[in-house]
């Protein structure tokens, strides 16, 4: 049985696993769980005192999705600016545009639901 399958089986039985590991001599905290889609989720951090990394990461996940969408899906946010004020202003404008697109999508979905394939 592969290491991933073994870990997945252990997570399935206990719900969540927490390990303290060392990588290149650096102590790290690793937590594993299953998603609602039955995927294995593993989060690793150097915050050894954090009792629930998965909750912390789930809050950050929305920001990760935002930046993933800004880098692709039509926004193509990839800049080579070095001036912090310009990067900040550009980021604000792009996030505002993203929020407007998101709200339009929610509004339209109320009248014509989005078909998930």
N, C-alpha and C positions, 0 to 999 in steps of 0.2 A: 504494500500500500504506500502510495506516495505521501510525502510530508504534508502536502496541501490537503489531501483527502483525509488523512489522520486528524489534522487540525480541524477540518470542517466537521468531522464526526464528533470530536470533543465539544466543539461549539454547539452543535445541534443538541447534545445531551445536557449541557450546563447553561446555555443561553449566552454567556459571555465568559471569556477567559482573560486573565491578566497575568502577564509575565514580566519579570525584570530581566533584561538581557544586557549583554555587553557587545558593543560593536567597535572594533579598534580600541578596546580598553575603556570606552566611554559607556557608562551605565545609562540604559534607556528603559522606558516603560512601554510595553506593547500590549494592546488589547485587541481581541478578536471577537466578532459577533457575526450574526447572519442578518442580511437585509430582508425586507418583506418580499423581495423577489427571489429569495433563497440564494443570494450571492454571499460569498465570504468577504467580510470587511475587516481589514487589519489597519490599525492606526498605531504609529510609533512616535514617541515624544521624549524629549530630555527632561520634561517636567515630572519628576519621579513622585512628587507629592499629589499630583492630580488624581482624584479618585475615579473619575469617569471621563476618559479621553473621548469616548464616542459621543457623549453629549456635547462636549466642547467642540468637536469637529463638526457635528451636525449643524451647529450654529454658524460655523464658518463656511459650510458647504454652499450656502446661498451666494456668498461672495465669490467663491470659486466658480460657480456656474455663471455668474454675471461676467466675470473677466474672460471666461472661456467663450461666452457669446460675443463679447466685445472684440475679441481677437479674430473671430470668424463670423459666419452667418450674416454677412453684409456690412458689418461695422468696420472690419479690418483695422482695428485699433492697434497699430504697431508703430511706435514713434522712435525717432532718434534724437529728439530734443534733449538738450542738457540743462536748459533753464527751468528751474523748478516751478516758477510761476506759470510758465507756458504749459508745462505738463499738467499742472493742477487745473488750469482753466480748460484745457482740452478734455481732460478727464471729466470735469463737471458737465461740459456740454454733451459729451457722448453718453454719460449716464442719464442725463435728462432726456436725450433722444431715445434711449433704451426704455426708460420708464414710460414715456409717451407711447411707444410702440406696444409695450406690454399692456398698458391700460386700454388701448384701442383693441387689442386682441381679446381682452376680457370682455369688453363691451360687445364686440361682434359675437363672441361665443355665447352670450346671453340670448341672442336672436337666432343664431344658427350654430348649434353645437359642433365642435371640432370632432371629426371622425378619426378615431385612433385605429390605425391599421395593424 
